[in-house]
Every structure is written in C-alpha cells, then in structure tokens.
C-alpha cells in the first residue's frame, strides 16, 4: 500500500518580479504535518508557485515507502493546468508552446521538467482553491510565503 498525502502550496513575489517566497504544508493520512518555506532574492510569482510544488513533492517522495498518492491543493491555475493539461503537449513539442503562430520555449522549463520527473514517480490528484478565501491550508501557506519573501528581501 502506498502512502497518501495532501499537499497545500503557494508562492509569490513582492513586487513581481522581485523577492520571492514559496511554501508548502504536507499532511499524511496519519495526521502528521510537515511545513517548509523558503525564497529567492529575485524571482517571479510563477517560479515560486512551481518551486513550492516541487519541494512538496520531493518531501512526499522522501517520506513515502513507495509510489505515493498526493493531492495537490493550490490556488495557481498555472501550476495545476500545467501539470494536468498542458505538460503532455509541451513534451510532444520539445518543451515549446504556440505563441502567436510560432513555437516558443516553455517559460520556466527547468522547473516543469523537474515536475515531469516527479509526476512519473507518484499518483497525483489536483484541487484548485481560490486564493485568500479562508481555506486553512492556503492561508497558512500564504503566511509562510510572506515570511520567505521577508527573509529574502
């Protein structure tokens, strides 16, 4: 039997681009919870959102006894649609996307490729929550993101 986790994530910059922060909380079916956060002095909102998911999935993989099941709960449509809808097409097209009728490199391709590796090692579910709407996991991650930004400004 594989381990199951619920991963709440958030990321942001202030201003964007600018000093960034990422955060996640990782809950297990046994009730254990891991919180982590960090940041970078120069980043973008999207890079921080992706970094939060990467760090959370890496932690779930380390804590798992096999192929973990992870529900990713995030307020970022960019991350969730990228993982669930867009990534397969990007890979088919050599990590490029159509932009104005021309092929352009996928932005943040280094992070998307890492997410692709992690995705192949686990079973993922995706849940979108509206940001700043009182969702406990999202609100906690938002607090930690702000701490990450402050510590990297």
MOCOR-V988522 format. One record per run of one state. SS is the DSSP state (a for helix, b for strand, c for the rest). FROM is the first residue (numbers start at 0). TO is the last residue. Records with the same first field share a line. If there is no record, write none. Layout:
SS = FROM-TO, FROM-TO
This chain:
c = 0-2, 13-16, 28-31, 43-43, 63-67, 74-75, 92-94, 99-100, 105-107, 119-121, 128-134, 151-152
b = 3-12, 17-27, 32-42, 68-73, 95-98, 101-104, 122-127
a = 44-62, 76-91, 108-118, 135-150
